[in-house]
Structure formats: C-alpha cells, structure tokens
C-alpha cells in the first residue's frame, strides 16, 4: 500500500487524464477568414465590402482599403 503524499505533479497528471481539454488550453477556436478591408479592421469600423468601401471613401483612406486574397475568394459583392 502506497502511503506517500501526492505531489502537485501527480495531481496534474491525474487531472489531465480526467479532463484532456484543460491540458490543450480549452476549447478549440475556429479559424475565420477576415472579409473586411484592412483599414476597417484596424479602426474597427463597419465595412460594406465594396472596393473601395464606403468607410474608407468617407475618411479619404482609399489607398488603405485593401482586402486579403482569402476575402476576395470568400465573398463576392
């Protein structure tokens, strides 16, 4: 019969076996494609996803209204 006191390492191993999601850092996050332009994302503005978008046109930031390649594939305006 083992009468040794459980160490924190042994307790962590036992918890990992019981709750595997706690070891991996919690629930998995979904990867999302950003569909807004870079400037609207940076400033957290509403983007209408046009080229150039209304927010960038209004703020005279047409040169910074850039969409990622993945956004162009994902959304057709």
N, C-alpha and C positions, 0 to 999 in steps of 0.2 A: 504494500500500500504506500503510495507516494504522499508524504505529508509536507512537501515543500510548498512555499507560498508562491502563487502565480505572479510572475513578473509582468510588467506592462507590455513587454514584447509578446509574451504568451497570450495575454488578453487581446492584443491587437490581431494576432493570428486567428484566434477563435472568432472574433467579430468579423474578420474578413471572410471566413468560411461561412458564417451565417448570413452576412449582408454583402454580397460581392459588389453591389453598385456603390457602396460607400468607399471602396478602395479606388475605383476608377474615377472618382471625383463627382459622382452624382449622375443625374440623367444625361443622356447624350443630347447635344444640341444639333439641330438640323442646319445644314449649310444652305443659305439663301443667296440667290442672285440679286444684286442691287440693281433695280430698274430705274432709279432716278439719276439725274446728272450729278457730276462730282460736286459742283458748286452748291446745289440744293442740299445734298447730303452733308456737306461741310457746314453749312449755315442752318441746317435743319428747317428748310423751307418746303412748302408744298410744291411739287413739281408736276406739271401737266404732261410731261414726257414728249413734248414736241421738240423739234430741232430748229432753232433754239427754243427753249421753254419760256413760258410767259414770265416767270420769276426772274430769269436772267435778262430777258429783254427789258423788263421794267427797271431793273437795277443797273442796266448798261454793262452787263458782265457776259456778253455774248461769246467772247473769246474763251471764257472759262466754262462754258456749257458743253461738257464732254461726257459722253456715255461710254461705258465699257463695252467690249465686244460681246460679252455674255448677255448684256442687257439688250443689245440690238437683236440677238438671236431669240431672246425670250419674249419680247414684247413688240408687236407690230402696231404702230399708231395709225 
